[in-house]
């Protein structure tokens, strides 16, 4: 079942890494900046887009669910391999990228929370007395 989600994941990873390389070049860093994070976001948006339009057969849904669940440990393992000390010594761009990514994530928490509330409110029955 998991193999069916692999194509969607692969496309998201390739696009995300390309965006990360472009962002790195744009800010003058000779590295991929946030490519894995962009990949994760693309996977979330693509799977939601396809799910809402009922374009994912059940095996593919299960495969995408599998890769979504395993993706975070993979990202943590990849991040553990990076040399943070060398990035910090390389200049303020790495620190700025990290701080900006953190600020954006914190800023998006209320947006994601509202999305979840809208779905729960729509699916929960209304009790009137």
Rosetta silent file (secondary structure, phi, psi, omega in degrees, C-alpha in Angstrom):
SEQUENCE: XXXXXXXXXXXXXXXXXXXXXXXXXXXXXXXXXXXXXXXXXXXXXXXXXXXXXXXXXXXXXXXXXXXXXXXXXXXXXXXXXXXXXXXXXXXXXXXXXXXXXXXXXXXXXXXXXXXXXXXXXXXXXXXXX
SCORE:     score description
SCORE:     0.000 S_00000001
   1 L     0.000  -38.450 -175.861    0.000    0.000    0.000 S_00000001
   2 H   -65.082  -26.374 -177.277    2.792    2.429    0.874 S_00000001
   3 H   -63.836  -27.889 -177.935    4.273    2.210   -2.616 S_00000001
   4 H   -67.445  -29.907  178.435    1.280    4.057   -4.066 S_00000001
   5 H   -84.034   -7.518 -175.092    2.114    7.238   -2.161 S_00000001
   6 H   -66.477  -37.348 -179.841    5.754    7.128   -3.206 S_00000001
   7 H   -64.184  -43.641  178.600    5.207    8.849   -6.560 S_00000001
   8 H   -63.791  -43.460  178.330    3.451   11.787   -4.914 S_00000001
   9 H   -61.966  -44.010 -178.289    6.190   11.986   -2.284 S_00000001
  10 H   -61.643  -43.399  178.665    8.937   11.827   -4.926 S_00000001
  11 H   -62.981  -44.113  179.420    7.410   14.655   -6.939 S_00000001
  12 H   -63.531  -39.523  179.351    7.011   16.772   -3.800 S_00000001
  13 H   -65.483  -45.563 -179.428   10.618   16.089   -2.759 S_00000001
  14 H   -61.916  -45.418  179.237   12.015   17.013   -6.169 S_00000001
  15 H   -65.530  -43.501 -179.506   10.012   20.244   -6.333 S_00000001
  16 H   -62.868  -42.801  178.327   10.819   21.103   -2.706 S_00000001
  17 H   -66.346  -35.781  176.615   14.553   20.552   -3.161 S_00000001
  18 H   -64.032  -44.893  178.052   14.487   22.665   -6.320 S_00000001
  19 H   -62.658  -42.019  178.217   12.748   25.492   -4.425 S_00000001
  20 H   -61.931  -39.743  176.464   15.276   25.122   -1.583 S_00000001
  21 H   -65.622  -42.061  177.680   18.176   25.392   -4.036 S_00000001
  22 H   -62.924  -42.724  179.043   16.624   28.481   -5.633 S_00000001
  23 H   -64.420  -41.817  176.428   16.103   30.077   -2.230 S_00000001
  24 H   -60.063  -43.701  178.362   19.693   29.300   -1.239 S_00000001
  25 H   -65.382  -38.330 -178.023   20.977   30.886   -4.431 S_00000001
  26 H   -65.734  -34.016 -179.159   18.724   33.915   -3.961 S_00000001
  27 L   -98.704    4.792  173.820   20.091   34.660   -0.488 S_00000001
  28 L    84.191   22.110  178.519   23.686   33.844   -1.398 S_00000001
  29 L  -106.494  132.188 -179.672   24.063   30.530    0.439 S_00000001
  30 L   -87.361   57.714 -179.234   25.647   27.635   -1.414 S_00000001
  31 L  -157.842  166.115  175.614   23.210   25.142    0.106 S_00000001
  32 L   -79.482  123.238 -177.387   19.646   23.979   -0.032 S_00000001
  33 L  -109.343  101.508  174.175   17.605   26.231    2.258 S_00000001
  34 L    78.843   15.778 -177.198   14.421   24.606    3.492 S_00000001
  35 H   -61.337  -40.115  179.991   13.977   22.174    0.629 S_00000001
  36 H   -68.558  -37.899  177.042   12.831   19.326    2.856 S_00000001
  37 H   -64.558  -43.408  176.146   10.374   21.634    4.618 S_00000001
  38 H   -61.391  -38.481  178.097    8.981   22.793    1.294 S_00000001
  39 H   -60.576  -43.904  179.978    8.665   19.144    0.290 S_00000001
  40 H   -63.184  -44.253  178.398    6.657   18.385    3.412 S_00000001
  41 H   -62.692  -42.472  178.081    4.334   21.328    2.808 S_00000001
  42 H   -62.046  -39.596  178.077    3.856   20.294   -0.816 S_00000001
  43 H   -62.450  -42.977  179.148    3.016   16.749    0.284 S_00000001
  44 H   -63.526  -50.164 -177.970    0.399   18.057    2.700 S_00000001
  45 H   -65.365  -40.873 -179.484   -1.151   20.431    0.160 S_00000001
  46 H   -65.577  -43.968 -178.993   -1.066   17.904   -2.691 S_00000001
  47 H   -66.825  -38.478  176.594   -2.648   15.136   -0.649 S_00000001
  48 H   -65.789  -42.827  179.332   -5.377   17.473    0.640 S_00000001
  49 H   -58.628  -48.696 -178.901   -6.012   18.799   -2.871 S_00000001
  50 H   -69.741  -36.371 -179.950   -6.369   15.296   -4.305 S_00000001
  51 H   -66.579  -42.314 -179.510   -8.380   14.013   -1.328 S_00000001
  52 H   -63.818  -30.679 -179.763  -10.931   16.853   -1.537 S_00000001
  53 L   -94.257    7.795  178.450  -11.488   16.114   -5.216 S_00000001
  54 L    55.007   42.515 -179.939  -11.755   12.380   -4.527 S_00000001
  55 L  -101.188    1.479  179.965   -8.845   11.656   -6.878 S_00000001
  56 L  -106.648  116.303  172.838   -6.986    9.321   -4.514 S_00000001
  57 L   -66.522  161.571 -175.402   -7.927    5.643   -4.533 S_00000001
  58 H   -55.205  -45.627  179.073   -7.839    3.937   -1.119 S_00000001
  59 H   -61.067  -36.778  179.113   -4.393    2.297   -1.572 S_00000001
  60 H   -68.987  -40.571  176.316   -2.910    5.651   -2.570 S_00000001
  61 H   -57.680  -44.116  179.858   -4.537    7.379    0.416 S_00000001
  62 H   -65.905  -37.924  177.832   -2.981    4.772    2.693 S_00000001
  63 H   -65.897  -43.230  177.886    0.399    5.224    1.007 S_00000001
  64 H   -64.384  -39.772  178.033    0.284    9.005    1.370 S_00000001
  65 H   -62.027  -42.998  178.349   -0.757    8.576    5.010 S_00000001
  66 H   -59.384  -49.913 -177.452    2.208    6.234    5.564 S_00000001
  67 H   -67.829  -33.890  176.696    4.708    8.669    4.027 S_00000001
  68 H   -63.402  -39.213 -179.108    3.198   11.601    5.912 S_00000001
  69 H   -71.728  -34.956 -176.022    3.676    9.703    9.175 S_00000001
  70 H   -89.588  -11.758 -173.444    7.257    8.647    8.433 S_00000001
  71 H   -65.690  -40.783 -178.226    8.353   11.936    6.888 S_00000001
  72 H   -62.579  -47.149  175.910    9.030   13.781   10.171 S_00000001
  73 H   -60.775  -33.056  177.983   11.509   11.176   11.493 S_00000001
  74 H   -66.023  -42.965  178.990   13.251   11.257    8.108 S_00000001
  75 H   -62.817  -42.786  178.890   13.521   15.058    8.296 S_00000001
  76 H   -62.366  -41.969  179.264   14.925   14.855   11.833 S_00000001
  77 H   -64.849  -39.435  179.075   17.514   12.301   10.705 S_00000001
  78 H   -67.470  -40.051 -179.732   18.518   14.482    7.762 S_00000001
  79 H   -67.069  -31.417  179.880   18.798   17.565    9.955 S_00000001
  80 H   -66.374  -22.309 -178.718   21.012   15.677   12.416 S_00000001
  81 L   -84.372  -13.047 -176.597   23.564   15.183    9.647 S_00000001
  82 L   -77.184  147.609 -179.446   23.931   18.864    8.905 S_00000001
  83 L   -93.478   94.345 -175.569   26.897   20.738   10.286 S_00000001
  84 H   -67.197  -37.930 -179.308   25.258   23.581   12.206 S_00000001
  85 H   -61.229  -44.407  179.279   28.547   25.036   13.428 S_00000001
  86 H   -65.080  -36.277  179.073   29.849   25.429    9.883 S_00000001
  87 H   -65.386  -41.756  179.850   26.560   27.030    8.819 S_00000001
  88 H   -67.924  -40.437  177.494   26.743   29.594   11.619 S_00000001
  89 H   -67.391  -24.419 -178.409   30.395   30.365   10.852 S_00000001
  90 L   -69.485  -16.486  178.118   29.455   30.767    7.189 S_00000001
  91 L   139.945  174.496 -176.349   27.584   33.981    7.892 S_00000001
  92 H   -74.146  -11.648 -177.723   24.385   35.491    9.176 S_00000001
  93 H   -62.449  -38.880 -179.920   22.285   34.153    6.288 S_00000001
  94 H   -66.877  -42.502  178.429   21.930   30.729    7.931 S_00000001
  95 H   -65.300  -43.894  179.525   20.868   32.247   11.241 S_00000001
  96 H   -61.267  -42.356  179.445   18.462   34.613    9.474 S_00000001
  97 H   -63.116  -42.772  179.041   16.932   31.739    7.480 S_00000001
  98 H   -65.180  -44.029  179.670   16.420   29.694   10.648 S_00000001
  99 H   -65.189  -44.581  179.939   14.900   32.581   12.580 S_00000001
 100 H   -63.908  -40.763  178.460   12.606   33.549    9.715 S_00000001
 101 H   -63.212  -40.573  178.892   11.430   29.965    9.219 S_00000001
 102 H   -65.663  -43.534  179.904   10.663   29.683   12.932 S_00000001
 103 H   -63.385  -43.008  179.225    8.775   32.988   12.990 S_00000001
 104 H   -63.078  -42.038  178.746    6.721   32.019    9.939 S_00000001
 105 H   -61.958  -45.093  177.409    5.842   28.652   11.497 S_00000001
 106 H   -62.942  -37.787  179.912    4.722   30.315   14.720 S_00000001
 107 H   -67.854  -28.938 -178.094    2.699   32.845   12.731 S_00000001
 108 H   -84.571   -9.280 -179.816    0.921   30.060   10.823 S_00000001
 109 H   -57.791  -48.217  178.426   -0.198   28.183   13.954 S_00000001
 110 H   -62.265  -33.697  179.251   -3.442   30.228   14.343 S_00000001
 111 H   -65.305  -47.171  179.335   -4.204   29.771   10.638 S_00000001
 112 H   -65.014  -37.101  178.868   -3.837   25.993   10.850 S_00000001
 113 H   -63.681  -41.456  178.108   -5.852   25.943   14.066 S_00000001
 114 H   -63.970  -37.787  178.386   -8.729   27.809   12.372 S_00000001
 115 H   -61.734  -44.565  179.157   -8.692   25.337    9.488 S_00000001
 116 H   -64.921  -38.064  179.087   -9.024   22.458   11.960 S_00000001
 117 H   -66.719  -39.515  179.343  -11.847   24.186   13.841 S_00000001
 118 H   -60.723  -41.786 -179.484  -13.794   24.793   10.641 S_00000001
 119 H   -68.689  -40.989 -179.915  -13.676   21.090    9.768 S_00000001
 120 H   -67.965  -38.912 -179.498  -14.646   20.010   13.279 S_00000001
 121 H   -66.720  -37.593 -179.275  -17.499   22.515   13.445 S_00000001
 122 H   -71.264  -31.166 -175.918  -18.857   21.377   10.082 S_00000001
 123 H   -93.023  -15.965 -178.058  -18.732   17.692   10.973 S_00000001
 124 L   -85.435  140.355 -179.390  -20.061   17.881   14.542 S_00000001
 125 L   -71.232  147.657  178.265  -23.816   17.601   15.053 S_00000001
 126 L   -91.589  125.329 -179.144  -25.677   20.607   16.376 S_00000001
 127 L  -104.955  119.049  177.568  -27.526   19.896   19.617 S_00000001
 128 L  -119.760  146.015 -179.431  -30.482   22.119   20.329 S_00000001
 129 L  -113.628    0.000    0.000  -32.807   21.885   23.288 S_00000001
